[in-house]
Amino acid sequence: MTAALLSLSLALTLLTGQYAPQQGASEPLKPELEARVQALGKQLRCAVCQGVSIADSPASMARAQLDTVRSLVAEGKTDREVMDYFVARYGEWALLEPKAEGFNWFVWLAPVALVALGGFVIWRQLQQGPAPVQPAQQTSAPAAPAGTPAADEEDPYLQAVRRELER
């Protein structure tokens, strides 16, 4: 729901020509803090590019979000507090990797379970070996004539097909 609202608001913003201001004039921090800003930026999703982190995105909104991360780090916030700040505003969708809790365990464990299941099926097939080939059965007895009791017990459609073949 949050992702849908965010996508809708971004689409309307782009349609009306209102763009997020780029705060390019922000000063870089000390190298160790700037490295932390970039590391945090790699964990947050760009709202415009959808599959790119805000550290890698050229979009002005991503630059503004990275500047927000920079200001939060400059204020002395921990990494967890910065991540919580963005999750509170944009929802868990803002994280490039979902948290491994609740229903999200399915996202983390389903690929592993599917690979394990596939490996088990392949192992079982290899243990059973190839299926035995059955020789084709040849019927040397002629087909029963139409008036016999065995023919009367057959399917009416099969009887009609046999009559057509006899013509």
MDAnalysis code that builds the backbone (N, CA, C; Angstrom):
import MDAnalysis as mda
import numpy as np

u = mda.Universe.empty(501, n_residues=167, atom_resindex=np.repeat(np.arange(167), 3), trajectory=True)
u.add_TopologyAttr("name", ["N", "CA", "C"] * 167)
u.add_TopologyAttr("resid", np.arange(1, 168))
u.add_TopologyAttr("resname", ["MET", "THR", "ALA", "ALA", "LEU", "LEU", "SER", "LEU", "SER", "LEU", "ALA", "LEU", "THR", "LEU", "LEU", "THR", "GLY", "GLN", "TYR", "ALA", "PRO", "GLN", "GLN", "GLY", "ALA", "SER", "GLU", "PRO", "LEU", "LYS", "PRO", "GLU", "LEU", "GLU", "ALA", "ARG", "VAL", "GLN", "ALA", "LEU", "GLY", "LYS", "GLN", "LEU", "ARG", "CYS", "ALA", "VAL", "CYS", "GLN", "GLY", "VAL", "SER", "ILE", "ALA", "ASP", "SER", "PRO", "ALA", "SER", "MET", "ALA", "ARG", "ALA", "GLN", "LEU", "ASP", "THR", "VAL", "ARG", "SER", "LEU", "VAL", "ALA", "GLU", "GLY", "LYS", "THR", "ASP", "ARG", "GLU", "VAL", "MET", "ASP", "TYR", "PHE", "VAL", "ALA", "ARG", "TYR", "GLY", "GLU", "TRP", "ALA", "LEU", "LEU", "GLU", "PRO", "LYS", "ALA", "GLU", "GLY", "PHE", "ASN", "TRP", "PHE", "VAL", "TRP", "LEU", "ALA", "PRO", "VAL", "ALA", "LEU", "VAL", "ALA", "LEU", "GLY", "GLY", "PHE", "VAL", "ILE", "TRP", "ARG", "GLN", "LEU", "GLN", "GLN", "GLY", "PRO", "ALA", "PRO", "VAL", "GLN", "PRO", "ALA", "GLN", "GLN", "THR", "SER", "ALA", "PRO", "ALA", "ALA", "PRO", "ALA", "GLY", "THR", "PRO", "ALA", "ALA", "ASP", "GLU", "GLU", "ASP", "PRO", "TYR", "LEU", "GLN", "ALA", "VAL", "ARG", "ARG", "GLU", "LEU", "GLU", "ARG"])
u.atoms.positions = np.array([
    [0.825, -1.184, 0.000],
    [0.000, 0.000, 0.000],
    [0.865, 1.242, 0.000],
    [1.887, 1.246, 0.884],
    [2.775, 2.402, 0.969],
    [3.535, 2.584, -0.333],
    [3.976, 1.468, -0.915],
    [4.719, 1.550, -2.174],
    [3.825, 2.099, -3.283],
    [2.554, 1.705, -3.289],
    [1.626, 2.196, -4.308],
    [1.401, 3.697, -4.154],
    [1.233, 4.149, -2.919],
    [1.043, 5.588, -2.688],
    [2.292, 6.377, -3.067],
    [3.457, 5.826, -2.739],
    [4.705, 6.494, -3.085],
    [4.866, 6.565, -4.603],
    [4.562, 5.475, -5.283],
    [4.660, 5.465, -6.739],
    [3.685, 6.456, -7.360],
    [2.472, 6.507, -6.835],
    [1.475, 7.436, -7.355],
    [1.909, 8.881, -7.141],
    [2.436, 9.187, -5.959],
    [2.869, 10.563, -5.700],
    [4.068, 10.932, -6.562],
    [4.954, 9.983, -6.801],
    [6.093, 10.269, -7.683],
    [5.637, 10.506, -9.120],
    [4.683, 9.710, -9.579],
    [4.174, 9.886, -10.932],
    [3.505, 11.247, -11.093],
    [2.711, 11.638, -10.100],
    [2.062, 12.950, -10.157],
    [3.086, 14.081, -10.094],
    [4.121, 13.893, -9.313],
    [5.180, 14.899, -9.223],
    [5.866, 15.071, -10.570],
    [6.146, 13.960, -11.233],
    [6.802, 14.043, -12.534],
    [5.889, 14.655, -13.585],
    [4.592, 14.340, -13.519],
    [3.650, 14.881, -14.493],
    [3.445, 16.381, -14.335],
    [3.471, 16.864, -13.109],
    [3.236, 18.288, -12.885],
    [4.510, 19.115, -12.969],
    [5.656, 18.445, -13.118],
    [6.898, 19.174, -13.290],
    [7.525, 19.634, -11.988],
    [7.079, 19.115, -10.874],
    [7.664, 19.496, -9.589],
    [8.709, 18.448, -9.226],
    [9.931, 18.872, -9.149],
    [11.009, 17.953, -8.846],
    [11.565, 18.263, -7.471],
    [12.118, 17.245, -6.833],
    [12.740, 17.449, -5.529],
    [13.992, 18.290, -5.714],
    [14.183, 19.269, -4.897],
    [15.364, 20.107, -5.057],
    [16.625, 19.334, -4.730],
    [17.625, 19.541, -5.522],
    [18.902, 18.894, -5.271],
    [19.728, 19.792, -4.370],
    [20.169, 19.249, -3.275],
    [20.948, 20.034, -2.323],
    [22.422, 19.753, -2.561],
    [22.892, 20.090, -3.726],
    [24.261, 19.796, -4.107],
    [25.283, 20.620, -3.372],
    [24.867, 21.624, -2.651],
    [25.819, 22.488, -1.976],
    [26.210, 21.967, -0.604],
    [25.721, 20.793, -0.214],
    [26.070, 20.289, 1.113],
    [27.539, 19.874, 1.120],
    [28.158, 20.149, 2.219],
    [29.590, 19.878, 2.354],
    [29.815, 18.409, 2.675],
    [30.820, 17.809, 2.042],
    [31.150, 16.432, 2.418],
    [31.711, 16.393, 3.841],
    [31.505, 15.271, 4.471],
    [31.941, 15.092, 5.849],
    [33.370, 14.555, 5.882],
    [33.854, 14.269, 7.075],
    [35.163, 13.641, 7.218],
    [35.133, 12.324, 6.454],
    [36.282, 11.861, 5.965],
    [36.300, 10.645, 5.134],
    [35.620, 9.438, 5.773],
    [35.806, 9.219, 7.086],
    [35.183, 8.048, 7.708],
    [33.665, 8.207, 7.787],
    [33.186, 9.443, 8.024],
    [31.736, 9.673, 8.057],
    [31.150, 9.634, 6.646],
    [31.892, 10.150, 5.665],
    [31.417, 10.108, 4.276],
    [31.331, 8.660, 3.788],
    [32.267, 7.824, 4.216],
    [32.208, 6.396, 3.866],
    [30.961, 5.760, 4.471],
    [30.606, 6.156, 5.680],
    [29.390, 5.663, 6.324],
    [28.153, 6.122, 5.565],
    [28.166, 7.381, 5.108],
    [27.036, 7.913, 4.332],
    [26.862, 7.098, 3.052],
    [27.965, 6.809, 2.371],
    [27.885, 6.035, 1.126],
    [27.421, 4.602, 1.393],
    [27.881, 4.013, 2.490],
    [27.456, 2.654, 2.836],
    [25.959, 2.615, 3.147],
    [25.478, 3.617, 3.871],
    [24.041, 3.691, 4.148],
    [23.254, 3.955, 2.865],
    [23.808, 4.812, 2.005],
    [23.144, 5.109, 0.736],
    [23.015, 3.892, -0.156],
    [23.935, 2.928, -0.032],
    [23.873, 1.695, -0.835],
    [22.784, 0.750, -0.334],
    [22.296, 0.978, 0.881],
    [21.261, 0.114, 1.453],
    [19.853, 0.659, 1.249],
    [19.734, 1.896, 0.770],
    [18.423, 2.526, 0.588],
    [18.072, 2.595, -0.886],
    [16.827, 2.308, -1.202],
    [16.349, 2.275, -2.588],
    [16.006, 3.668, -3.079],
    [16.391, 3.946, -4.318],
    [16.007, 5.203, -4.966],
    [14.532, 5.099, -5.355],
    [13.753, 6.075, -4.991],
    [12.315, 6.048, -5.275],
    [12.033, 6.270, -6.757],
    [12.954, 6.884, -7.475],
    [12.745, 7.177, -8.890],
    [13.227, 6.023, -9.763],
    [14.399, 5.487, -9.453],
    [15.018, 4.459, -10.298],
    [14.539, 3.048, -9.980],
    [13.945, 2.826, -8.832],
    [13.306, 1.585, -8.401],
    [14.256, 0.433, -8.079],
    [15.350, 0.243, -8.806],
    [16.220, -0.888, -8.506],
    [17.627, -0.457, -8.167],
    [17.830, 0.809, -7.936],
    [19.158, 1.369, -7.722],
    [19.180, 2.023, -6.345],
    [20.342, 1.981, -5.708],
    [20.456, 2.633, -4.409],
    [20.564, 4.145, -4.592],
    [20.322, 4.885, -3.524],
    [20.401, 6.343, -3.622],
    [21.843, 6.793, -3.812],
    [22.803, 5.962, -3.421],
    [24.209, 6.315, -3.620],
    [24.603, 6.194, -5.090],
    [23.945, 5.321, -5.826],
    [24.291, 5.079, -7.230],
    [23.383, 5.813, -8.212],
    [22.305, 6.376, -7.746],
    [21.325, 6.996, -8.630],
    [21.706, 8.437, -8.978],
    [21.506, 8.821, -10.236],
    [21.762, 10.206, -10.620],
    [20.545, 11.116, -10.425],
    [19.428, 10.576, -9.967],
    [18.197, 11.350, -9.834],
    [18.336, 12.404, -8.738],
    [17.676, 13.524, -8.948],
    [17.761, 14.613, -7.973],
    [17.129, 14.220, -6.636],
    [16.101, 13.407, -6.666],
    [15.478, 12.970, -5.416],
    [16.452, 12.098, -4.623],
    [17.202, 11.246, -5.320],
    [18.189, 10.408, -4.651],
    [19.303, 11.269, -4.055],
    [19.697, 12.297, -4.779],
    [20.729, 13.221, -4.246],
    [20.212, 13.903, -2.975],
    [18.944, 14.300, -2.978],
    [18.359, 14.939, -1.793],
    [18.296, 13.954, -0.635],
    [17.936, 12.691, -0.921],
    [17.891, 11.687, 0.132],
    [19.292, 11.405, 0.676],
    [20.295, 11.375, -0.199],
    [21.658, 11.162, 0.248],
    [22.135, 12.331, 1.107],
    [21.716, 13.535, 0.757],
    [22.038, 14.698, 1.589],
    [21.348, 14.603, 2.948],
    [20.142, 14.025, 2.981],
    [19.453, 13.807, 4.253],
    [20.239, 12.809, 5.105],
    [20.721, 11.743, 4.461],
    [21.544, 10.764, 5.177],
    [22.790, 11.459, 5.715],
    [23.401, 12.298, 4.903],
    [24.615, 13.020, 5.309],
    [24.336, 13.906, 6.528],
    [23.205, 14.606, 6.522],
    [22.890, 15.481, 7.657],
    [22.581, 14.674, 8.914],
    [21.920, 13.531, 8.764],
    [21.631, 12.679, 9.926],
    [22.914, 12.108, 10.524],
    [23.845, 11.711, 9.653],
    [25.124, 11.197, 10.132],
    [25.905, 12.313, 10.812],
    [25.834, 13.512, 10.252],
    [26.531, 14.653, 10.853],
    [25.958, 14.988, 12.240],
    [24.663, 14.719, 12.427],
    [24.033, 14.954, 13.730],
    [24.421, 13.905, 14.755],
    [25.081, 12.845, 14.304],
    [25.511, 11.801, 15.233],
    [24.564, 10.626, 15.327],
    [23.620, 10.501, 14.397],
    [22.681, 9.375, 14.417],
    [23.418, 8.080, 14.073],
    [22.955, 6.985, 14.654],
    [23.529, 5.673, 14.343],
    [22.966, 5.184, 13.010],
    [23.585, 4.138, 12.478],
    [23.104, 3.564, 11.213],
    [21.664, 3.088, 11.351],
    [21.350, 2.461, 12.475],
    [19.994, 1.957, 12.707],
    [18.992, 3.110, 12.752],
    [19.357, 4.223, 13.366],
    [18.462, 5.376, 13.442],
    [18.227, 5.987, 12.061],
    [19.268, 6.010, 11.237],
    [19.118, 6.542, 9.872],
    [18.193, 5.645, 9.063],
    [18.379, 4.326, 9.187],
    [17.528, 3.384, 8.446],
    [16.075, 3.497, 8.939],
    [15.899, 3.615, 10.243],
    [14.554, 3.761, 10.802],
    [13.896, 5.058, 10.341],
    [14.680, 6.104, 10.167],
    [14.177, 7.384, 9.674],
    [13.541, 7.200, 8.288],
    [14.241, 6.505, 7.404],
    [13.718, 6.306, 6.053],
    [12.572, 5.297, 6.021],
    [12.630, 4.273, 6.857],
    [11.534, 3.300, 6.915],
    [10.277, 3.974, 7.448],
    [10.424, 4.896, 8.403],
    [9.262, 5.603, 8.951],
    [8.613, 6.497, 7.899],
    [9.400, 7.069, 7.011],
    [8.853, 7.982, 6.015],
    [8.400, 7.297, 4.732],
    [9.118, 6.261, 4.283],
    [8.828, 5.627, 2.997],
    [8.354, 4.191, 3.126],
    [8.360, 3.644, 4.305],
    [7.973, 2.252, 4.494],
    [9.167, 1.339, 4.264],
    [8.954, 0.063, 4.527],
    [10.044, -0.905, 4.380],
    [10.492, -1.033, 2.933],
    [9.695, -0.548, 2.017],
    [10.033, -0.566, 0.600],
    [11.314, 0.216, 0.335],
    [11.641, 1.183, 1.178],
    [12.830, 2.017, 0.982],
    [14.118, 1.228, 1.152],
    [14.063, 0.071, 1.786],
    [15.253, -0.752, 1.978],
    [15.476, -1.617, 0.750],
    [16.723, -1.682, 0.272],
    [17.019, -2.542, -0.869],
    [16.896, -4.020, -0.507],
    [17.213, -4.375, 0.725],
    [17.066, -5.747, 1.194],
    [16.036, -5.756, 2.318],
    [14.967, -6.542, 2.165],
    [13.957, -6.568, 3.231],
    [14.522, -7.188, 4.500],
    [13.979, -6.766, 5.637],
    [14.396, -7.337, 6.916],
    [13.943, -8.792, 6.969],
    [14.766, -9.639, 7.549],
    [14.437, -11.057, 7.665],
    [13.616, -11.287, 8.926],
    [12.347, -10.896, 8.878],
    [11.442, -11.090, 10.008],
    [10.021, -11.195, 9.484],
    [9.186, -11.908, 10.203],
    [7.785, -12.051, 9.818],
    [7.629, -12.751, 8.476],
    [6.758, -12.208, 7.629],
    [6.494, -12.808, 6.321],
    [7.707, -12.708, 5.397],
    [8.622, -11.789, 5.664],
    [9.804, -11.627, 4.820],
    [10.732, -12.832, 4.878],
    [10.583, -13.681, 5.895],
    [11.371, -14.910, 5.912],
    [11.081, -15.732, 4.675],
    [9.859, -15.653, 4.185],
    [9.499, -16.381, 2.966],
    [10.352, -15.918, 1.794],
    [10.593, -14.609, 1.696],
    [11.410, -14.059, 0.610],
    [12.838, -14.586, 0.699],
    [13.341, -14.738, 1.905],
    [14.711, -15.201, 2.091],
    [14.838, -16.717, 1.967],
    [13.841, -17.453, 2.416],
    [13.963, -18.905, 2.468],
    [13.368, -19.640, 1.263],
    [12.451, -19.028, 0.547],
    [11.807, -19.704, -0.580],
    [12.814, -20.139, -1.651],
    [13.758, -19.304, -2.074],
    [14.717, -19.779, -3.082],
    [15.543, -20.966, -2.587],
    [15.949, -20.934, -1.329],
    [16.729, -22.038, -0.773],
    [15.876, -23.307, -0.735],
    [14.627, -23.171, -0.324],
    [13.729, -24.333, -0.260],
    [13.475, -24.906, -1.651],
    [13.301, -24.045, -2.645],
    [13.056, -24.530, -4.010],
    [14.281, -25.252, -4.568],
    [15.471, -24.752, -4.313],
    [16.687, -25.425, -4.779],
    [16.833, -26.768, -4.076],
    [16.564, -26.807, -2.774],
    [16.649, -28.068, -2.029],
    [15.625, -29.078, -2.545],
    [14.410, -28.613, -2.799],
    [13.370, -29.501, -3.332],
    [13.755, -30.032, -4.712],
    [14.276, -29.165, -5.560],
    [14.719, -29.598, -6.891],
    [15.850, -30.611, -6.802],
    [16.795, -30.369, -5.893],
    [17.892, -31.327, -5.696],
    [17.379, -32.672, -5.213],
    [16.393, -32.647, -4.312],
    [15.810, -33.895, -3.820],
    [15.116, -34.651, -4.939],
    [14.368, -33.963, -5.778],
    [13.661, -34.624, -6.888],
    [14.670, -35.226, -7.863],
    [15.732, -34.503, -8.170],
    [16.756, -35.036, -9.079],
    [17.432, -36.249, -8.450],
    [17.747, -36.175, -7.150],
    [18.380, -37.298, -6.459],
    [17.491, -38.534, -6.504],
    [16.170, -38.351, -6.245],
    [15.233, -39.488, -6.284],
    [15.151, -40.095, -7.680],
    [15.164, -39.257, -8.691],
    [15.096, -39.778, -10.053],
    [16.350, -40.566, -10.398],
    [17.500, -40.092, -9.937],
    [18.746, -40.815, -10.202],
    [18.798, -42.124, -9.424],
    [18.218, -42.197, -8.224],
    [18.200, -43.415, -7.426],
    [17.299, -44.480, -8.044],
    [16.221, -44.068, -8.661],
    [15.275, -45.030, -9.249],
    [15.823, -45.615, -10.546],
    [16.675, -44.922, -11.222],
    [17.207, -45.405, -12.486],
    [16.202, -45.171, -13.603],
    [16.583, -45.577, -14.805],
    [15.663, -45.369, -15.931],
    [14.448, -46.283, -15.825],
    [13.347, -45.824, -16.362],
    [12.106, -46.611, -16.351],
    [12.279, -47.806, -17.277],
    [11.796, -48.993, -16.863],
    [11.933, -50.177, -17.724],
    [11.106, -50.005, -19.001],
    [11.693, -50.437, -20.097],
    [11.019, -50.336, -21.386],
    [10.145, -51.566, -21.562],
    [8.870, -51.351, -21.827],
    [7.948, -52.463, -22.009],
    [7.826, -52.751, -23.500],
    [7.983, -53.996, -23.880],
    [7.844, -54.311, -25.316],
    [6.399, -54.107, -25.758],
    [6.263, -53.738, -26.993],
    [4.920, -53.500, -27.534],
    [4.161, -54.816, -27.579],
    [2.958, -54.805, -27.070],
    [2.140, -56.019, -27.045],
    [1.429, -56.156, -28.383],
    [1.585, -57.338, -28.969],
    [0.922, -57.593, -30.242],
    [-0.278, -58.490, -29.991],
    [-1.378, -58.113, -30.551],
    [-2.588, -58.914, -30.389],
    [-2.728, -59.781, -31.621],
    [-2.616, -61.087, -31.400],
    [-2.749, -62.012, -32.521],
    [-4.187, -62.460, -32.700],
    [-5.005, -62.258, -31.679],
    [-6.400, -62.646, -31.775],
    [-7.161, -61.594, -32.556],
    [-8.045, -62.007, -33.461],
    [-8.828, -61.038, -34.223],
    [-9.834, -60.335, -33.306],
    [-10.259, -59.191, -33.740],
    [-11.239, -58.427, -32.977],
    [-12.553, -59.182, -32.947],
    [-13.255, -59.035, -31.856],
    [-14.523, -59.736, -31.693],
    [-15.536, -59.169, -32.676],
    [-16.346, -60.019, -33.261],
    [-17.377, -59.524, -34.168],
    [-18.389, -58.658, -33.413],
    [-19.131, -57.873, -34.169],
    [-20.008, -56.867, -33.596],
    [-21.123, -57.468, -32.742],
    [-21.550, -58.663, -32.958],
    [-22.678, -59.230, -32.241],
    [-22.305, -59.973, -30.980],
    [-21.048, -60.123, -30.664],
    [-20.647, -60.908, -29.499],
    [-20.862, -60.111, -28.218],
    [-20.967, -60.823, -27.076],
    [-21.205, -60.111, -25.811],
    [-20.049, -59.185, -25.422],
    [-18.785, -59.538, -25.770],
    [-17.655, -58.687, -25.410],
    [-17.756, -57.348, -26.151],
    [-18.228, -57.383, -27.361],
    [-18.345, -56.151, -28.138],
    [-19.493, -55.297, -27.619],
    [-20.553, -55.940, -27.100],
    [-21.687, -55.180, -26.587],
    [-21.312, -54.425, -25.305],
    [-20.336, -54.936, -24.567],
    [-19.925, -54.287, -23.336],
    [-18.998, -53.102, -23.581],
    [-18.493, -52.961, -24.813],
    [-17.575, -51.880, -25.126],
    [-18.286, -50.538, -25.164],
    [-17.498, -49.528, -25.167],
    [-17.968, -48.153, -25.255],
    [-18.669, -47.932, -26.597],
    [-19.829, -47.261, -26.600],
    [-20.556, -47.048, -27.860],
    [-19.733, -46.252, -28.874],
    [-18.929, -45.338, -28.391],
    [-18.096, -44.550, -29.313],
    [-17.061, -45.437, -29.987],
    [-16.455, -46.344, -29.199],
    [-15.471, -47.270, -29.746],
    [-16.122, -48.202, -30.762],
    [-17.336, -48.613, -30.506],
    [-18.056, -49.453, -31.466],
    [-18.290, -48.703, -32.768],
    [-18.648, -47.426, -32.677],
    [-18.889, -46.631, -33.879],
    [-17.596, -46.449, -34.671],
    [-16.503, -46.275, -34.004],
    [-15.216, -46.124, -34.696],
    [-14.858, -47.424, -35.408],
    [-15.046, -48.527, -34.751],
    [-14.732, -49.821, -35.380],
    [-15.609, -50.073, -36.600],
    [-16.884, -49.699, -36.524],
    [-17.770, -49.861, -37.674],
    [-17.288, -49.025, -38.855],
    [-16.816, -47.805, -38.555],
    [-16.314, -46.923, -39.618],
    [-15.052, -47.480, -40.243],
    [-14.209, -48.109, -39.422],
    [-12.958, -48.662, -39.945],
    [-13.210, -49.894, -40.801],
    [-14.282, -50.628, -40.524],
    [-14.591, -51.831, -41.285],
    [-15.154, -51.522, -42.651],
    [-15.625, -50.348, -42.881],
    [-16.225, -50.005, -44.168],
    [-15.235, -49.965, -45.255],
])
